[in-house]
Amino acid sequence: MYFNHVVERLSGRPAGRSGEAAAITCDTDGGEGSGDSSSLSYAELDLAARAVAVWLSEHCAPGERVLLLSPLGVELVKNVLGCLYAGVVPVVAPVPDGRDPHLSRATGIAFDAEARVVLTEASCLSAVHDWLSQDGMGELTCVATDAVPLGDPADWVEPRRDPGELALLSYGSGEGELVGTAISAAALGHGLRRTADALGLTEEDRVLSWLPPDQYSGLMAVLTALSVGATTVLLSPDRFRRDPLRWLELVHRHRITVSGGGPGAYGRCADAAAERGVTGLDLSSWRVAYTSTAMLDPATLTRFARVLAPAGFDQSALRVSYCLPEAGFLVSTTDPSPLLRTARVSAVALEKRTFAASTSAEGPVLVSSGRVARLDLRVVDPESGRPLPDRRVGEVWVRGDGLASGYWRRGGGTDLRFGATLDTGEGGFFRTGDIGVLDAGELFVLGRADSMLTVAGRTIRAHDVERELAERFPALAGHPASVFTVAVPRHEVVVVQELDRVDRDELRLLAGAVRSWLRRRTRVRFGSVVFLQPGQLPAVGGERDRRELVRALFAARAVHPVYEELDGDVRRLYREPTGHGVEVVTGDRVAV
């Protein structure tokens, strides 16, 4: 099978099982997606990928980009491998199904990558054709690879490409600016090997993935499983969103050993399982349940394990990982353990960029991301480039085999982030933009640098403030908030919070209580609170991006609150003299 040769060439080691072993199986019991009810063996997948490669070789030159627009399923996997077989570059994007975010994102990726060809499947062909016509890309060659003859697998010829050449272009999860990460064949191979080794994957594993394929983590989950010859079961992301228990049902049915998702997925699944029960499920086969460090509340994972324990789930399966496409995917992961390694730290010390245990029951709880897997990782003062000792908070820098080549056609962005040099003269580091700390060889990731609030010389995590607001004020629980700072000229904290409509007196009392708590929390004299009706905060990719957008809307006087209390300097700079027809309160003085 050529796929084995691809893996051997990428990762430098033998991979794969006999051709008759199952490679891909799709969930077909009510699931959405490609509609393909088949399973493919490794031999069948190899032949299908060769057929796609023959067709691509006739329509593309080596190194050209190919846009893949298919839901998670057999056809998408065939087409990704077909691109690798042909020496062209797969670029996975969300299917333009009429939803505005998907339409604009697919268009942006197509133009930025300068795609030569679009591969899709019959179930998506009409929507893709409409999108191509609507957005002025009718000149692109588009084919549904499950609906037309492609090529004779016997005619396939292995391309000659250098390991340093571009193999994959990833546009991430949809958050923030549209930037492609350029991943070479060598980097992809290192990422596959490092991830498989860190999680202990073998050909005996059965891996379940429901993560969107246009996210790098979703694509890497499938490729890593295939690289060791494991069997991969695919569940439509839409099916999971509609019914999180479907995840557990497939773990039971297929005796899944490895599967995971973001922290929020574990929370939704625990809620559904607590409501509907887990009778009849056997989850004892699940040995690796991975998740990411981003926005992770350890109580979510603990609750998940407790609710599913009657079904045989072992909490030691939970693995917290820190992953970056720029670093070849997996950077660190925790070891199997019946307990998560957590640390309740002093908020005061953390604000001074020091990692110290809390002496009280309060303070943020951080979760370890485990030990670094075969990379050189440093925590660095971002201003001076000075490496910091253990228990000092700084920016995470990494270097080693498997770093991406840079950002696709973003010379400035690549120069800023890749090839960074410490003040000692050591170079070749990638600046992650994440804030973290090392303690006894384990990495704790606090969040993105641009999600940290600098107030009166201290550093505060915006996520902590948003979470604590929901915990301390029942009226705000279950409603989104965005916390950010504005310069007036000193940095002032602004809370923009949705809540159910209550009368004016209740709003006034709640705003006063929030401002009083905010002053105690941040230990500054000022703070501003803006209340919105439910649904008014923009639904963009991630919390960090929402904060930036809400900050911009606030500065542009484009938010329409039901009530707000602003510090005097904030009001003078960011509000018209007459406000927005709502009460604008500064101290004891009301301006309408």
N, C-alpha and C positions, 0 to 999 in steps of 0.2 A: 504493500500500500504506500502510495506516495506521501500520504499524510505523515507516516512514520519518518520518512526522509526529511520532510519539512521540520518536524519537531527535532530530529537529531541535528539537523543543520542549525536550527535556531538555538537549541538549548545544550547541544553538545553531549547528549546522552541518548541511549535507545529509549523508545517509547512505544506505546500502543500494544494491543492484544491481537489475537488472531482475527482474520477478516470477518468471521461469523459472529464475533462478539457484538453486543448491542452498543451503538454509539449514542444515538439520539432517540428519545421517546417523547411524544407530545401529549399533554393532557387533553383529552377529547370529551370528557364528561361535562358538557355544558360550558366548556371554555371557549373564549373568543380567540381570535388570532388568525392564523393562515387558513384554518379549516382543514389542514393536512392531518389526517388521522393516522398516518403511517409512522412506523419506527424504522430507523435505518441502522444497519450494521456498519462496522468500519469499512468493509469492502464496498458496500453500496454507497456510502458517503464518499469514499475515494473516487469511485467511478463518476458520481454526480459532479464532484468538484472538478474532475478532469474535463468533463463535457462543458462546464461553464468556462473553464480556462481556455479551451479551444476556441470558443466563440469570442471571448474577450481578446485573445491574441490576434483575431482578425479585425477587431474594431478599435484597439487601443495600442499605443506604444508602451513599452515597459516604463514604469514610474508614473504614468498618468493616473489621475484620481477617478474612482468609480463610486458614485453615490448609491447607497443601498437603502431602499425604502420598503421595508417589510416589517410586519410585527414579529415578535419573538416566536420562532418556529423553525421547522426543518429547512425551509427555503432560504431563510436568512443565513443559517449556518453553512449551507451548501455554497452560497454566494460569497461569503467571507473567505472560505477556504479556496474557492475558485479564483478569487483575486490573488491570494497568496501563491497559488499554483501558477498563475499567469505572470507574476511579477509586477502586477499593477497594485494600486494602493486603495484598499477599501475605506470608505468614509460612511459610517452608519449615522443616519439621521431619523428623526421621528416622522412617521407617515403623515403626510398632509391630508388629514381627514376632515377638514372643514373647521377645526378649532383654530382660532387666530394664533395662539402661541406656536402651534405646530406648523402652521402655514409660514409664518414669518421666520421661524427658526430654520425650517428646511430650505427656504429661499436664501437666507443668509449663509448657510453652510454651503449650498451649491455654488454661490458666487465666490465665496472666499476660497474654497478649495479648487475652484476652476475645474469642476467635474467634467469629464469627457462623455461619460455614459451613465445612465440610470438603470439599475436593476431593481425590479419589483416582482410581484406575483399577481396572478389573475384576479384575486379578490380585491386588490388595491389598484388595479390598472386604470379604471375609470377615474378615480379620485386623483391619481398621479397625473394622468393626461390633462385633466381640468386644471390642476395646479400649474403644470408646465405652461399651458396656454395662457392662463391668467397672469402669470408673473413673467411672461416674455422669454421663456426658455424653450420654446418649441423646437429650436435647432438641436437640442440634445437628443441623442439616440436613447430610446427607452424600450426596454423589453421585459416582459413577464417570463421569467426563466422556467416556470412550470407550465407554460402554455404554448411554447414554440420549440421546434427542434433546435438544438444548440450546436453540438459537434460530436464527432466520434471520439470517445475517450482514448481510443488507440492512436489517434493523431496527435495527442498531446506531446509536447517537447518541453523538458524542464528548462526554465529560463536561467541565464547566467547573471546573477546579481551579487553585488558586494554586500557583506553583512552590515556595512555602515550606511547603506542606502535606505531611503524611507520605505517602511513596510506598512505602517498604519497611521492614520490621521484621526485623532480623537478630539471631539469638541465638547467633551465633558458632559455635565448633568443638566445644562440649561441655565445655570446661574451666572449672573454677571455678564461681562463683555464676551462677545463671540470670538473666541481665540482657539485655534487648533493646536494641539500638542503633537509635534512631529516625533514619531517613535520608529527607530530603525529596526531592522531585523535582529541585530545583536541585542538591542535593548529589550525587544519583545521576548527574545529567548531567555534573557536573564530574569525578566519578570515572571515568566512561566515557571522557570526552575525554582526561583526563590519562593514564590507563593506555594507551589506544590510541596516543597520541602518543609516550609514553616508549618503547614497544616497537616503534614504527614500523609498526603494523598497517594493512593496506589490504584492499580487497575481493578482492585476489588471494590473500590468505593462506588457508591451511587449518589450522584450530585444533583440536587434540585435547584433550579434557578428560575426566578420570576422577575428579576430586576430588568428594567427597560434596557434594551440592547444598545441604545444610543448613549447610555452611560458607560464609561470605561469599565466600571466595576462589573456591570452586567455582562459585557462582552468577554472580559477576562475570566469570569467564573466559568463560562462555557469553554473557552480555549484552554484554560488550565486543566479542566477535567479531561478534555480530549487529549491533552499532551501526555497524560499518564495512562491513557487507555481505559479510563473510567466510563461508566454509563451516565449520561446526562438526561434528566427529565426536565422538560420545559413547561412552565405554567404561565399563561398570559398575565401580564401585569394588571390588565383591566379586570381579569377574573379575581385576582387577589384583592384588588381595591374594593370590589363588590362584596366579596366574601372571604375575609382573612382566614377562616377555618379551612378553606380549601387547601391552604399550605399544609396544615397538619394532616388532613385527609390523605394527601399524596405522600407525605413522609411515611404514614402508616401503610398505605397500599404498596408502595414501591420499596419499602424497607430502606429509606434514604439514610445515608450516613453523614452527608455534608450538605448544609444549606444555611442561608443567612439573609440578612437585610439590614436596613437602617434601624436605629433605635425606635423610631416611631412605629415601624412595622411590628416590632415585638409588643409594644403597648397596645396597638389595635387588636392583635391576635389574643393577647391576654384578656382584654375586655370581652371579646366575642366568646372565648372559651369559658370565662367566668359566668357569662349570661346563659350560654347554651349547653355547657357541660362538655366533658371529654369522654363520656362513656363509649366504649367500643374502639377507642383509639389505642394503639400500641406504638409509642415513640421511643422505645428502648434502643432502637438501632441508631439513633441520631447521636453521633459522637462529636461532631463539630458544628456548633451553631454560632456563626461569626457575625459580628456587627462592627460598626465604625465608631470612632471617638466623637464624631461631630454631634453636638447637642445631646450628649448621653447623660441621662439621669440613671444612676445605678439602681434606684428603686424600681425602675421599669423592668430591668432584667431579672431582679430578684422576684418580683411579682410574677413575671412570666414563668420562671422556674417553679414557683410555688403552685400556681394554678395548674400547671401541666404535670406536676409530680405524680398525681394519681394515674396518669397515662404512661408512666415509665420514663419520663424525661429526666435526665441526670444533669443537675446544675453545672457539673464540671465540664459539660460540653460547651458552655458559653465561652467564646473567645473574642476579646476586644482587639481590633487591629487598627493600625494607622496606615493608610494607603494613599499613594499619589501617582497619577499617571506619569508625571514628570520624572519620577524615580523608579520607573519600571513596575509600578503598582505597589506590592506589599513592602512596607518599610519595617514595621514591627508588629508583633502579636503576643498575646499573653499565653502562658503555658496552661495546660489542663489543670484545673484546680476546683475543688468544691466551693471555694469562695472567691469572689472578685477581689482584686487588690484595690482598695479604695483608701483615700486619705481625706479626713476632714481637716481643712487648713484654716489658718487665721486669715480672715479677710483683710485685716489691717496689714499683716505681713505681706500678703499677696499684692496689695496695692502698692507696696514698696518693692515689689518684684523679688520677694523672698518666699521660699516654700517652707512653712513652719506649721507644726501641728497646732490645732485650735485648743485653747484651754477651756472652752465652753462647748455647749451643745449646738451653738450656732456657727456659721461659717460654711462656705461652699464645700461640697464633697466632690473630689476629683477621682477619676477612674484611671488606673494605669492602662497604657497601651502596650505594655509588655517590653520585651527586650528587642533590640534592633537586630534584624536579620541580614548579616553579611554586607552592611553598609557602614561607612564612616559618618556618624551623626554627631554634630556639635550643637550646643546651645550657645548663641552668640549675642553680644550686645549689638543691636542693629545699627547703631550710630557709629561706633568705632570699629566694628569688626573684631572685637576682642572676645576670644572664647571664655565662657563663664564656667565657674566651678559648679559641682553638684549643688542642687537646692537654690540656685539662682535662676530667675525667670528671664528668658530672652527669646530670640527668634531661632527657629529650628533650621539648621543648614545640613544638607547631606551631600555626599559624593560617593562614587564607587562605580562598579560595572553596572550598566543598565540604565544610566540616566538618558532621558530623551535628548534629542538633538537640539531642541529649542522650540520656540513657538513659530508656527507656520507663517512665514513671510512677515514676521514682526521683529525686525532687527533690534529696535530699541527695547522692546519687552524682553527679548532673549538676552540682550547684553546686561540688563538690570538684574535678571534673576539667575541666569546660568553663568558659570565660570567665575563665581564670586571668590574673593581672596580674603583670608583672615589677616589681621594685623601682624601675624607672625610670618607672612609671606606664603603660606600654604594656599594653593588655589584649587580650582576645579569643583567648587561647591555649587549646589543649587539652593537658592534662598527660597524657602517654602512659603514665606508669608504667614506661617503659623507661629503662635506663641506657645512655648513649652518649657519644661524643666526636667532634668534628670535627677533621679534619686535611687541610689543603690543599683545602678545599671538599668533601671526601668524608666520609660518615657511617659510623662504626663503631658497631654496636649490641652492647653487652656482655651484655644480658639484662634480665630484669625486676628492678625494684628489690626486690621481695619475694623474689627468689631469690638475693640477695646476703647473705653472712654478714658480720656485723660482729664482729671478734674483736680485742680489745686495741687498739681504735682504728683497725684496718685493715679494708679491705673485700675480701672474697674471694668469687669466684663459686663457688656450690655445684656447678655443672656441671663446673668445672675439677677440683675435688677428686674427684668421682665418676669422671670420665674417667681421671684419673691413677692412681686406685686400680686400675682394670682394667688399665692399662698396666704398672704396677709389680709386681703380684701375679698371676701366672698362674692361681692357684686361684680368683681372683675374676672373671677375664675371662669375658664372656658372661652374667654374672648381674647383675640390677639392684641398685642401691644408692640410698639416700636419705641425704643429708648435711644437717644442720640444726644450729642452736644452741638451747640452753636456758639460761635465766637462773638462776643459783644463788648469789648474785645476779649475779655477772659472767657473761658469755656463754661457755659451754663448747660445744665442737664434739662432736656425736654422729654416728657412722657406723652406719647400720643396713644390713646387707649380706646378701644371699642367697648361699649357696654349697652345693655338693654336700657331703653328709654325710661327714666324715672323723673319725678317732678323736680322743679328748680331748686327747692330747698334741699332735697336729698343730694342733688348734684353739687350744691355748694358745700354741704357738709363733707361729702366724699372727697371733693377736690382739696378741701382744707386738710383732711386727714392724710391724703396721699402726699401733699406737699410737705406736711410736717414729718411724715416718715421719710420722705426723700431727703430732707435736710439732715436727719439723723443718720441715714444710710450713707450719704456721700460726705457728711461733715462739712458742708458748705451752707451759706446762709440763704442761697437762692435756689429756685427750682420752678419749672413751669409744667402745667398739666393741661392737656387738650383731650376732651372727650368727643368721640365720634359715634354715630349710629352704627349698628352691626352691618358688616359688609362694605364699609367705606375704605378700609385699609387695602391697598393694592395687593392682588394675589400674584406675586412674581415668584421666581424660582426658589429663593432661599431667604432666611431671615436677614442675613447680611445685606442682600440686595434690596429687600423691602425697607430696611432702615435707611439706606442711602436714598431710595426713591422718596420715602416719606419726608426725610430731611429736605430734599429738593422741593417737594410740594409745599412744605411748611414755609420755606424761605421765599417761595414764589407766591405766597398767599393763596395757594390753590387747595387748601383743606377747608372744609366747611363744618366746623364743630357745632355740637349742640350746646357746649359750654366749655369755657377755658379760663384758666387763671394763669397769667403770665407775669414773670418778673418785669419790672419797669423797663430795664434796658432792652430786654427781648421784645417787649411790646412796641417800644419806640422804633426798633430797627425792622421788625418783621410784620408789623400790622399797620394798616391805614389808620388815620386818626379816628375814623368812625367804626372800626372793626368790621365784622361781617354780619351785623344785625343780631349778634348774640352778646351776652354779657362778657366783657373782658375785664377780669378782676386783677388789680395789682395791689397787694397788701390789703388795706382796709378801704381802698378807693375803687369804685366801680365806674368804668367808662363804657357807654353804650353807643 
